[in-house]
Amino acid sequence: MERIVVVGTNHAGTAALNTILDNYSDKEVVAFDGNSNISFLGCGMALWIGKQIAGSEGLFYASKEMLEEKGALIHIETLVEDIDFDKKVVYGVDKAGNKVEEAYDKLILATGSQPIVPRIEGVELENVQFVKLFQNAQDVIDNMEDKTINNVTVVGAGYIGVELAEAFKRLGKEVRLIDVSDTCLSTYYDTEFTDLMRTNLKDNGIELAFTETVEAILGDDKVTGIKTDKNTYATDMVILAIGFRPNAALGGDKIERFVNNAYLVNKNQETSIKDVFAIGDCATVFDNSIQDVNYIALASNAVRSGIVGGHNAAGTSLEGAGVQGSNGISIFDLNMVSTGMTLAKALKNGYNAVATDHKDLQKPGFMENDNEEVLIRIVYDQDTRIVLGAQMASKYDISMGIHMFSLAIAKQVTIDELALLDLFFLPHFNQPFNYITMAALGSK
């Protein structure tokens, strides 16, 4: 019986395991994970911390027991230390110090990503927190019981940093958000949209300290302050959310790498070593917006790569469709979604790109209830007219609209095709000349 070993059981690893176990009864399946839990939805961490959900139970969608009931052998709390690619053996050590060896016919690396640790003084102090694992979130929640923690500083104004800033504010804390950039969420949105979120954060009482570089975290045993290149702030807790890097140490220089050291894979999730696959945050993706290999660490990408990798490791040829980096965020009831490239990123990548914008009510003006303004931007290439990206923002839930743009980018749809697309009208949902049509018709 062919044996498949999976290293890592979070989003990508769990997707691969379920794909194999549910579809290939002729395969023997083994998995390793260094953590004590499986499939934690880190994207729900801020909701848990901010008490917007009842607890952490719903943030797990798989368990060791569930996977073992399907027939897998799961080595939990077991760190993989080495892999012999010639002998096809994985070497691990469990929490008791016992050595574990598992031979494989096919190997799937799903080792994920890990937080970037800044090389500054004070990162080891008590009440300096990273945010990645279930245990990180639990530590933060436990520390919130300490009534002396009133002032929280979040370093990093990406998705996780902004979400956590909101969560702490919901708990009644004084919150400061620091970033070296001049705005927030700049990876996924142009200035017109980041300005909306910036104002939203400020209006809801979050202190913004942008264009500041953290130089040191202050304190003896516990955090008492944080020093940037421009200011020194008193604070009781520091959350470091400055980004992630691929956790791809296994294999050393034997596996071909991307520029950020992620495992370089093809559309079948195959690495440069025969019978070795890589999925999720430790691996590259094919980015349809740039028509090239890229690194985009998102849970949605991880799950899809796990499905593709699982089928291919089991012997069924399945090519991934590529990704657009579709994403979204909801902060203090402001919803923002995007996919593909921003205008700034498209120009940086050498496209002759422009954007067409439109702002209007979601529904006709006579629909007085549950009717909010929507801001939309469509980015496209002037030479080919192909859609490169889209961004939307509203107090209304406009999340489903971004899926259409994701497919448009994947299929290389032009802005002119989009302008004449058959979009239905009903006053309960939209306008006859809706914001998507109007933005596309406004293209140059």
Secondary structure, DSSP 8 states (H G I E B T S, - for coil): --EEEEE--SHHHHHHHHHHHHH-TT-EEEEEESSSSS-B-GGGHHHHHTTSSS-SGGGB---HHHHHHTT-EEEETEEEEEEETTTTEEEEEETTS-EEEEE-SEEEE---EEE-----BTTTSBTEEE-SSHHHHHHHHHHTT-TT--EEEEE--SHHHHHHHHHHHHTT-EEEEEESSSSS-TTT--HHHHHHHHHHHHHTT-EEEES--EEEEE-SSB--EEEESS-EEE-SEEEE-S-EEE---TTGGGS-B-TTS-B---TT-B-SSTTEEE-GGGB-EEETTTTEEE----HHHHHHHHHHHHHHHTT-------B---EEEEETTEEEEEEE--HHHHHHTT--EEEEEEEEESS-TT--SS--EEEEEEEEETTT-BEEEEEEEESS--TTHHHHHHHHHHTT-BHHHHHT------TTT--TT-HHHHHHHT--
